[in-house]
Amino acid sequence: MREFSESYLSRTREGMWADSRDALESLALDARDRILDVGCGTGELSRVLAAESPGEVIGCDADPDLLATAGEHVPVVAGDAFQLPFSDDTFDLVVCQALLINLPEPAAAVTEFARVSSDLVAAVEPDNAAVEIDSSVDAEGQLERRARRAYLDGVKTDVALGADAREAFDAAGLEVLETRRYDHVRTVEPPYSDGALTAARRKATGDGLADDRTTLLAGALTEGEYDDLRGSWREMGRDVIEQMRDRDYRRTERVPFYVTVGRVPES
């Protein structure tokens, strides 16, 4: 069950560990024999794990299309986070990234992760309520905050889980060893990538908000407020495109992630 689309998750995860992998230090990747990446999607984290560990890394996801991409980099297995297709103690590290925020019962999933791990369980989860935007278009930050509040209000799962993932670890009976913050910073500046140009066009047309319309209206936002927001959003998008034409547009997005690590108690 994904409240955030895979396109959103891919954009969020893309290049996440390019600057630093210090937040993964407590996983002792260089000493791992078998690692499971649950909810691996297209395998962004799986590739990092495989690069940092001499052991075997396996990706697991319920979506076969995403697994096809991840499978180009690591072995993959189709499976449900609540019923993993593995025996007890199969891995010495089970990890997920931006998965628990999409699950209605994070603790149940973490309990299942602990079942198939003989040692560590780790979760890399964002606090989507604390995203910071700095833009050369004055209205962009304010409008994104407004849209984000409405979106979070309409989502059924805790997409602002972040550091509170440790509560799911406690409920699953794990010994929480550490929760470490890692800020994923994404910048847009000249020369603009194809992805940045596409994002600007979607702002100018309002397509991005249209895709999220059902979720935005599932909370307290009214139809009239949505129409007003989308109109302001399109105007902001046109300003973004104008600045891009002059090569003046700059945007920085900071998403706080929290790496929570727990140990499976000895039997």
N, C-alpha and C positions, 0 to 999 in steps of 0.2 A: 504494500500500500504506500504510494508515494504522494504526499501532499504537494511537494515541489516536483516540477517536471524534470526529466532527465536533462533537458537542455539547460535548465537553471543550474542543476547540480554540476554538470560538466563545466559550465562557465565559472562556477564557484570554486571547483576543485582544480581547474586548469592551472598548471604551473605553481600549485600551492607550496610545494616543497623545493622550488627552484633556488630560493635565496638561502634557506637554512633548514636543516633537519634536526636541529638541537632539541626540539620538542619531542622527538622520538627516541632520545637517548636512553630513557629509562626502560625501553623495550628490549635492550640488549640484543639488537638484531644480529649482531655478528656471532652470537652464540646459539642462535635458534636452528632447530633441525626441521621443523614443519610448522608453517604459518598458514592460517586460514583468514582470508579477507572476506567477511560476510557483507552482502549488499555491495559487491565490488563494482557494479555498474560496468562502465567501459574499461575499468582497470587502472585508473590513474594512481591510486594508492598501491595497488598490486605491483606495479612497475617499480615504485620506490622501494617497497619491501624486498623485491627480488634483487634490486641493485645493491641493497645494503646488507643482505643476509646470504650466507653460503648455503642455507637450507632450502628446502622445497617450499614454494609459495603456491597456494591454491586459491582461486577466486570462486566465490559462490554467489549466485544471484537468482531471483525468480524469473527474470526477464531474459528469454533466449536470444533476443536481438542484441541486447547489451553484452551478453556472454560471448557472442560471436566476435565482438571487437576485443574484449578482454582476453579471449582465447588466443589471440595473435601474439600475446606476450607471456601468459602463464597458463598452466593447466586450469581448467574450469569445470565446475559441477553445478548443475541446476539444483536449487533448493530453497526452502522457506526458512527464514530466520528463526521461526518458532519451532520448527521441526527439522533440524539439520540432518542430512543423510550420512551421518558419520557415527562411528562407535564412540563410547566414552574414552576420554584421554587420548584422542587421536593426534592432537596437536599440542605443541608447547607454547603457542601464542595464538589467540583468536582476537582479531581486531576488526573494527568497522569505522567507516568515516561518513558522516552526515547521513546515518541510517536511523538511529534511535529517534531523531526528531520527526521521522515519518511514521513511527509505529505507535499504535494506541496503548500498548503495554510494554514500555521499554524494559522494565524489570523482568518480564517473562522471557524476552529475547536474551537478556544478559544471563539469566539462569541457564538457558540453553547453550549459550557460548561457554559457560563454565563447565557444563557437562562434557563437552568435547575437548576441553583444554586440561592439560595436566599441570599447568603452571600459571601463565598470565592471561588476562583478558584486558583489552584496551579499547576505548572509544574516543574518536576524534569528532567532537560535536560543536557546531556553531551556536552562538547566541545571536539569532537573526533580529532580535529587538534592539541590539546595540551596534548595528552597522552604521558607520560614519561615512558621509559623502562630502567631498570638497570639490566644487565645480566652478569653472569660470563663468558658467551661466547661473546667474544669481538665483533663479527660481528652482533650479534642479534639486538642490538639497532639500528644500522645504517640501517640494512636491513628492519627492521620494519618501520622506519621513511620513507624510500624510498617507500615501498609498500603502506603505509598509504597515502602519498601524491598522489600517482597515483590513489588509490581507491577513495579518496575524490574528485579528479578531475573528476572522471567518474560517481559519484553519482549525481542524478538530484535534490535531496533535500538538505537542509542545515543541514548536519549531524554534523556541528561544531557550532550549534545554541547556546548552552550554555546560557550565561548571556543575549544574544540578544533576548531571549524569551520575555523579557519585551516589545520589540517593537510590538510583536503580541498582548500582553495585552493592550498596549496603543491603537492599532488599533481597538481592540474589545470594547473600551470604558471603560475598567476597571481602577480603581485606584490602581496603583502598590504600594504595601505596603513595599515590601522587595525583594531583591535578595541576597541569601546567598550561598556561595560556600561550597561544601562538596566534599572532595577528597575520592574516592573509591580506596583503595589500595588492590591489590591482590598479594600474594606471592607464589612462588614455591620453596620448599626446602625439604630436606629429613625429614621424609619418604615421597616419592612421591605418590600422589593420582593416582587413575586409570585415572582420567581426564587429569592429567599432563602427564602421560605416553602416552596417546592417542594423545595429542597435539604434543608431541615430535615426535612421529611416523609420524604424518601428515606433520610435517615440513621436515622430512627426505625424504618423498616421493613427497613432493610438492603438495599434495592433497589440502591443504588449499588455495593456490594461484590458483590452477586449478578451484576450486569452484567459485572463484571471477574473473576468466579470462575475462568474458564479461564486467564487470564493470571496471576492470583495463584498458582494451583496449578502453573503451568509451571516455577516455580523451586523453591526449597528448602522452601517452605511446605507442610506436610502438611494432610490433610483435617481432622484434629482441631484443628490450629492455626487453620485457616480458620474452622471453626465457632466456636471460642473468640473469634476476632477479630470475627466478625460479631455474636456475642452482645454483646460489649462495645461494638461500634459502635452497635447499636440502643439500648442503654442510654444511651450518650452522646447519641444523637439525641433521646431523650425529655427529657434535661436541657436540650438546646438549645431544644426547643419550650416547655418550662416557663419558661425564661428569656425567651423571646420573648413569652409571654403577659404577663409582668410588665414587658416592654420593657427588660429588663436585659441582653439578649444583645449582645455585641460580638465581632467577629471581623475580624482583619486577615491577609491572605495576601500575601506578598511573593515574586514569581517573578523571578529574575534572568535577563534576556535579554542576549545579546551580539550587537552589530552588527558583523559582519566585512565589510570592504570590500577588494576586490582589483581590480587593473587588468589588462586583457588586454594581453599584450606585443605590440609592433609586429611586423608580419610581416616 
